[in-house]
Amino acid sequence: MVTPIAGNIVREKIRESKLARVGLASIRELNRLVNEIEEESGQRFIRMEMGIPGMPPPEIAIEGEICALKKGVGAIYPPFDGIAYLKYEISRFIRLFMDTHVQPAHCLPTVGSMQGCFLSMMMAGRRIKGRDGILFIDPGFPVNKKQAQSLGLPRESFDVYDFRGDRLRDKLESYLSTGRIGALMYSNPNNPAWICFTEKELGIIGELCTRYDVVALEDLAYFGMDFRQDYSRPGVPPFIPTVARYTDNYILLVSSSKSFSLAGQRIGMTAISDRLFDSTGDGLVPWFGTDRFGYAYIFGGMYALSSGVCHSTQYGLAKLLEAVNDGRYNFVDAVKEYGDRARTMKRLFTENGFNLVYDLDEDQPLADGFYFTVAYRGFTGVDLVEELLYYGISAISLETTGSTRTEGIRACVSLTGKDRFRELAARLEQFDADHRTGFRAIG
């Protein structure tokens, strides 16, 4: 059987990669393998393995950064907890779009939301003696678990798919009641499944975090990108769902990479609840020399990790946030194309023998957004990742994300523009036709 990508090239590059199982490779490992296959074959893949934003950065942010550089900020160290202008606009942004109040002093820029996640786990896992465990509500971003591992923090997790709605309470309590958990982490909307927690579920999470004094680490990498609601209007309902309305034990982690298309500038935002920032913890002193959580976060953690985010980039994001907060720039409209792409790509997959894996938020169909998950009969997700390479399509297996749905893969829509839809359709049609005959490229 002749596949879109020559089988001998795919097999040789897999052999050279020395990966034990292609479908269990990390995102970056898979990305490198696909790059090598593309170069050798001369064929472009439909790239769905990495969540790389595909929209150009807003001119407002570019101009803000250029203006700051021309004024000479490139010669000056930035305040490592953020310039006052940006801290004020982050605080205003959180209030206007989440109906949540966090003082500017407790709003911090980080070197991407990834650094914010790392810092927050470091601090929350060492806040209280004996409560160093991090509970991941899966499926989730694989690298977050690597971060916890590198920090030496115990990790626990469960797949939330079978514990939506009221069932979430007992499942969460079974972990939090042990007294081992210092923080729980989840993304909302979710990477990779695009699950969006309901207000009921966020209420349950918040209530239990308060009861057991556990910090909720809310990863908002895809801020406002549940396109079923219009979250684009500052200060006007509906507000973006958040656990912050149900507990004071939270850290909000907002990325500028996807919603604001500033991935290359590596700047994220962290907002620590006022109560948590001003709290103390008996486990902090040995690590950071103080029992004050906020002080330890900034002077013990942030200072040691980066000494601050790029000075000019802080001005660029502040300028953009100011426009968003004033209602002069609609950040949601700028990224709605991701939802349009997902709608079409889901249809192309399901018309060619694939089925959606994660498909509901309680009783409502999932939104169309940055990711979706699919499976194909007779394949595990791990094998499906490898098989699709022969058809010029790359994705990651759900197994690498902590999902128990081992039949599935995660597809990201960001790098597949409308100009590639016809090509994707042709490759999926051939994949389905070939496999209806019992063909398998991987043997």
C-alpha positions in Angstrom: 0.0 0.0 0.0 1.4 3.4 -1.0 1.0 6.0 1.8 1.3 9.8 1.4 4.7 9.7 3.1 7.0 7.0 1.9 7.0 4.2 4.4 10.8 3.6 4.2 11.5 7.2 5.1 9.1 7.1 8.2 10.6 3.8 9.4 14.2 5.0 9.0 13.6 8.2 10.8 11.8 6.4 13.7 14.7 4.0 13.9 17.2 6.9 14.0 15.2 8.6 16.7 15.8 5.7 19.1 12.4 6.3 20.6 11.1 3.2 22.4 7.5 4.0 21.4 6.8 6.9 19.1 3.3 7.3 20.6 4.8 7.8 24.0 7.3 10.4 23.0 7.2 13.9 24.5 5.7 16.7 22.4 9.2 18.1 21.6 10.6 14.6 20.8 7.7 14.0 18.4 8.1 17.5 16.9 11.8 16.8 16.1 10.9 13.5 14.5 8.3 15.0 12.3 10.7 17.8 11.3 13.2 15.2 10.1 10.6 13.2 8.2 9.4 16.4 6.5 12.9 17.4 5.5 13.8 13.9 4.1 10.5 13.4 2.3 9.9 16.9 1.1 6.3 16.6 2.2 4.5 19.0 4.6 2.7 17.4 7.5 -0.6 18.5 8.9 1.0 19.5 12.2 -1.2 18.9 15.2 1.3 17.8 17.8 2.3 21.1 19.3 0.0 23.8 20.7 1.8 26.6 18.9 -0.3 29.7 18.3 -0.9 30.5 14.7 -2.1 34.1 14.7 0.2 37.2 14.3 0.8 39.3 17.4 -1.3 42.4 17.9 0.2 45.6 16.6 -0.7 47.4 19.8 1.7 45.1 21.7 4.4 45.4 19.1 4.3 49.2 19.1 4.3 49.3 22.9 7.4 47.2 23.1 9.2 49.2 20.3 8.3 52.5 22.1 9.7 51.1 25.4 13.0 50.0 23.7 13.4 53.4 22.1 13.0 55.0 25.5 16.0 52.9 26.7 14.4 50.3 29.0 16.7 47.7 27.3 19.6 49.1 29.4 17.8 48.8 32.7 16.9 45.7 34.8 13.2 45.4 35.2 11.6 45.1 38.6 11.4 41.3 38.9 7.9 41.4 40.3 6.8 43.5 37.4 6.6 47.1 36.3 3.8 49.1 38.0 2.0 49.8 34.7 1.7 46.1 33.9 0.7 45.1 37.5 -2.1 47.6 37.5 -3.4 46.5 34.1 -3.2 42.8 35.1 -5.3 43.6 38.2 -7.8 45.5 36.1 -8.0 42.7 33.6 -8.7 40.1 36.3 -11.5 42.4 37.7 -13.1 43.3 34.4 -13.1 39.8 32.8 -13.3 37.5 35.8 -15.2 39.7 38.3 -12.4 39.0 40.7 -10.4 41.5 42.7 -6.6 41.0 43.2 -4.4 43.9 44.3 -1.8 45.0 41.7 0.9 44.2 44.2 -0.2 40.5 44.0 -0.2 40.4 40.2 3.1 39.3 38.7 4.5 38.8 35.2 6.4 35.5 34.6 8.5 34.2 31.8 5.6 32.6 30.1 2.7 30.9 32.0 5.0 27.9 32.2 7.3 29.7 34.7 4.2 30.7 36.6 3.1 27.1 36.9 6.6 26.0 38.1 6.8 28.8 40.7 3.3 28.2 42.0 3.9 24.5 42.4 7.2 25.2 44.1 5.6 27.5 46.6 2.3 25.7 47.2 4.1 22.4 47.6 6.3 23.8 50.3 3.8 26.0 52.1 2.7 23.6 54.8 4.8 20.8 56.3 3.7 17.4 55.2 1.5 18.8 52.4 3.9 18.7 49.5 1.7 16.6 47.1 0.4 18.1 43.8 -2.9 16.7 42.6 -3.4 17.0 38.9 -7.0 16.9 37.6 -6.3 15.1 34.3 -6.0 15.0 31.4 -3.5 17.8 31.4 -0.4 19.3 30.0 2.3 16.7 30.3 5.1 19.2 31.1 3.4 20.3 34.3 4.0 16.8 35.8 7.7 17.1 34.7 7.9 20.4 36.6 6.5 18.8 39.8 9.0 15.9 39.3 11.9 18.2 38.9 10.9 20.0 42.1 10.8 16.6 44.0 7.1 17.0 44.8 4.9 13.9 45.0 2.3 13.7 42.2 -1.2 12.2 42.2 -3.8 12.4 39.5 -7.1 11.2 38.1 -9.0 11.4 34.8 -11.9 13.7 35.4 -14.0 12.3 32.5 -15.9 9.9 34.7 -16.2 12.4 37.6 -18.1 15.4 36.2 -20.7 17.3 38.0 -21.6 16.1 41.5 -19.4 13.1 41.2 -16.4 15.4 41.3 -16.9 16.1 45.0 -16.3 12.6 46.4 -13.4 12.0 44.0 -11.6 15.2 45.0 -12.3 14.7 48.7 -10.7 11.2 48.6 -7.4 12.9 47.8 -7.7 16.1 49.7 -8.8 14.5 53.0 -5.5 12.5 53.2 -3.7 15.7 54.3 -0.9 15.1 51.8 -2.0 17.5 49.1 -0.7 21.1 49.1 -2.1 22.1 45.7 -4.3 20.9 42.9 -3.9 21.9 39.3 -6.1 21.9 36.2 -6.5 23.9 33.0 -9.8 25.5 32.0 -10.5 25.3 29.1 -8.6 22.0 29.3 -5.5 21.0 27.4 -5.8 18.4 25.8 -9.5 17.5 26.0 -11.0 21.1 25.8 -13.2 20.3 28.8 -14.6 23.4 30.4 -15.5 23.1 34.1 -19.0 24.3 34.9 -19.8 26.7 37.7 -21.0 23.8 39.8 -17.7 22.0 39.4 -15.7 25.1 40.1 -17.8 25.6 43.2 -17.0 22.1 44.4 -13.3 22.7 43.8 -13.3 26.0 45.6 -15.3 24.7 48.6 -13.0 21.7 49.1 -9.8 23.8 48.7 -11.1 26.1 51.5 -12.1 23.1 53.7 -8.7 21.4 53.4 -6.5 24.5 53.0 -5.3 23.4 49.5 -4.2 25.9 46.9 -6.1 25.8 43.5 -3.7 26.4 40.7 -6.0 27.5 37.8 -4.1 27.3 34.5 -5.9 29.8 32.2 -3.7 29.3 29.1 -6.7 29.6 26.8 -8.3 32.6 28.5 -11.8 33.4 27.1 -11.5 30.8 24.4 -14.7 28.9 25.2 -16.5 30.5 22.2 -19.9 29.3 23.3 -20.1 32.4 25.4 -19.1 36.0 24.6 -16.4 36.8 27.2 -15.0 39.7 25.2 -16.7 42.7 26.8 -14.8 44.3 29.8 -16.9 44.6 33.0 -20.0 43.0 31.4 -21.4 39.5 32.2 -20.9 36.8 31.4 -17.5 36.7 33.2 -15.0 34.0 32.6 -15.5 31.1 34.9 -13.0 30.8 37.7 -12.5 29.1 41.0 -11.6 32.5 42.5 -15.3 33.2 43.0 -15.5 30.1 45.3 -12.3 30.2 47.4 -9.6 32.5 48.6 -7.0 29.7 48.2 -6.1 30.3 44.5 -3.4 31.3 42.1 -4.5 32.3 38.6 -2.1 31.6 35.8 -2.9 33.5 32.6 -0.9 32.9 29.4 -0.4 35.6 26.7 0.6 33.0 24.1 -2.8 31.9 22.8 -5.4 34.5 23.7 -3.1 37.4 23.0 -0.9 35.7 20.3 2.4 36.7 22.1 3.9 33.3 22.3 7.4 34.4 21.2 7.6 37.1 23.9 7.5 34.6 26.7 5.4 36.5 29.1 2.6 35.2 31.3 0.6 36.6 34.2 0.2 35.3 37.8 -2.5 36.6 40.2 -2.3 35.4 43.8 -5.3 35.9 45.9 -4.9 38.7 48.5 -5.6 36.3 51.4 -3.1 33.7 50.1 -0.5 36.3 49.4 -0.7 37.7 52.9 -0.8 34.2 54.6 2.0 32.3 56.3 3.1 28.7 56.1 5.2 26.7 58.4 7.0 24.9 55.6 8.4 28.0 53.9 11.2 29.0 56.2 13.7 26.2 55.5 13.5 26.9 51.7 13.0 30.7 51.5 13.9 32.2 54.9 10.5 33.6 55.6 7.1 32.2 56.5 5.2 34.9 54.5 3.8 33.3 51.3 3.8 36.3 49.0 7.2 37.5 50.1 8.7 34.0 49.7 7.0 33.8 46.2 8.7 37.0 45.0 12.0 37.2 46.9 12.6 33.4 47.3 11.2 32.0 44.1 10.8 34.5 41.4 14.1 36.3 42.1 16.0 33.1 42.1 14.5 31.8 38.8 14.7 34.7 36.4 15.2 38.1 38.1 12.4 39.4 36.0 10.6 39.2 32.7 12.1 41.1 29.7 11.6 44.8 30.4 10.3 45.8 27.0 8.0 42.8 26.8 6.3 43.9 30.0 5.5 47.3 28.4 4.2 45.6 25.2 1.8 43.4 27.2 0.8 46.3 29.5 -0.1 48.4 26.4 -2.2 45.6 25.0 -4.0 44.9 28.3 -4.8 48.6 28.6 -6.5 48.5 25.2 -8.4 45.3 26.1 -9.5 46.7 29.4 -10.6 50.0 27.8 -12.6 48.0 25.2 -10.5 49.2 22.3 -9.2 45.8 21.4 -11.3 42.6 21.3 -8.9 39.8 22.1 -11.6 37.1 21.7 -12.5 38.1 18.2 -8.9 38.0 17.2 -8.6 34.2 18.0 -12.1 33.0 17.1 -10.7 31.4 14.0 -9.4 28.6 16.2 -13.0 27.6 16.9 -13.9 27.7 13.2 -10.9 25.5 12.4 -11.8 23.0 15.1 -15.4 22.8 13.9 -14.3 21.9 10.3 -11.4 19.6 11.4 -13.7 17.6 13.7 -16.1 17.1 10.9 -13.3 15.9 8.5 -12.1 13.4 11.1 -15.6 12.0 12.0 -16.6 11.8 8.4 -13.7 9.4 7.8 -14.1 6.8 10.5 -12.8 8.7 13.6 -14.9 9.4 16.7 -14.6 12.1 19.4 -13.1 10.9 22.7 -13.9 13.7 25.1 -17.2 15.1 23.8 -19.3 16.5 26.7 -19.2 19.1 29.5 -21.6 17.3 31.8 -24.6 17.2 29.4 -23.5 19.8 26.9 -21.3 19.2 23.7 -17.8 20.5 24.1 -16.9 23.9 22.6 -14.9 24.1 19.4 -11.5 25.5 20.3 -7.7 25.0 20.3 -7.8 21.2 20.8 -10.0 18.2 20.2 -9.6 14.5 20.8 -10.3 11.6 18.4 -9.9 7.8 18.2 -10.0 5.2 15.3 -11.4 1.8 15.7 -8.8 -1.0 16.3 -6.0 1.4 17.4 -4.7 2.5 20.7 -3.8 6.1 20.9 -0.1 5.2 21.0 -0.3 3.2 17.9 -2.5 5.7 16.1 0.1 8.4 16.6 2.7 6.3 14.8 0.3 5.1 12.1 -0.8 8.7 11.2 2.9 9.6 10.5 2.7 7.6 7.3 -0.2 9.8 6.2 1.5 13.1 7.0 -0.5 13.8 10.1 1.1 14.4 13.5 -0.6 14.4 17.0 0.1 13.2 20.5 -1.4 10.3 22.4 -3.8 11.0 25.3 -1.9 8.5 27.3 0.9 11.0 27.7 -1.5 13.5 29.2 -2.7 11.4 32.2 -5.8 10.4 30.4 -7.3 6.9 31.0 -8.8 7.1 27.5 -5.9 5.3 26.0 -7.6 4.8 22.6 -7.3 8.6 21.8 -5.0 11.3 20.4 -5.0 15.0 20.9 -5.2 17.3 17.9 -4.3 20.9 17.9 -5.8 23.2 15.3 -3.5 26.2 15.5 -1.1 25.4 12.6 -3.7 24.1 10.2 -5.2 27.0 8.2 -8.2 26.7 5.8 -5.7 26.4 2.9 -4.8 22.9 4.2 -8.3 21.5 4.8 -8.6 19.9 1.4 -5.2 18.2 1.9 -6.3 17.0 5.4 -9.5 15.6 4.0 -7.7 13.7 1.2 -5.3 12.1 3.7 -8.0 11.1 6.1 -10.1 9.7 3.3 -7.1 7.5 2.2 -6.4 6.5 5.9 -10.0 5.4 6.3 -10.1 3.6 3.0 -6.8 1.8 3.6 -7.7 0.7 7.1 -11.1 -0.6 6.1 -9.2 -3.2 4.2 -7.2 -4.2 7.3 -4.0 -2.4 6.2 -1.5 -1.3 8.9 1.7 0.6 8.1 3.3 -0.1 11.4 2.8 -3.9 11.1 
